[in-house]
Amino acid sequence: MCPFESESGGAHPVQRFMQLYVRRSIRDMHALLRELQLSMPQMGTLHFLSAEGGHSVSAIAEHLDLSLGATSHLVDRLVQRDLLTRVEDPHDRRQKRVAIAPDGAALVQGIQQRAAVAFEELLEPLPSELRERFERTALEVLAALPPHEATGD
């Protein structure tokens, strides 16, 4: 049995819930990307560096599963827009360290706030007891995950 398949053979309830959330939010995400003039890999880079801190271009490329050249080009564009910074690595002067800039951090925070609002809207019709139980269960699941996975740090 597939991990996200119910015993009856249909989609697992968690998968169905995620599909519902994605269907509701994908249009908003595309509009946001157009509004901000960002590609999905650029957005992924901003979120990665926001959560993980500074990294080399090669580490970003590996995370995004992109070529080094494509990643270098997208980092250049984000540096030009003051969303990222690129400085000499203090441990290896031949390497450059890429980090999120204050404007990039603010942008990521705004995106996360918009996503939280969309999630709240999805849960809004639930009776308060069910919503509280859902939140307690989510906290329990997060507590059971390895710390790095649960916090995104």
Beta strands, then each sheet from edge to edge (+ up, - down):
strand 1: 84-88
strand 2: 96-100
sheet 1: 1+ 2-
end
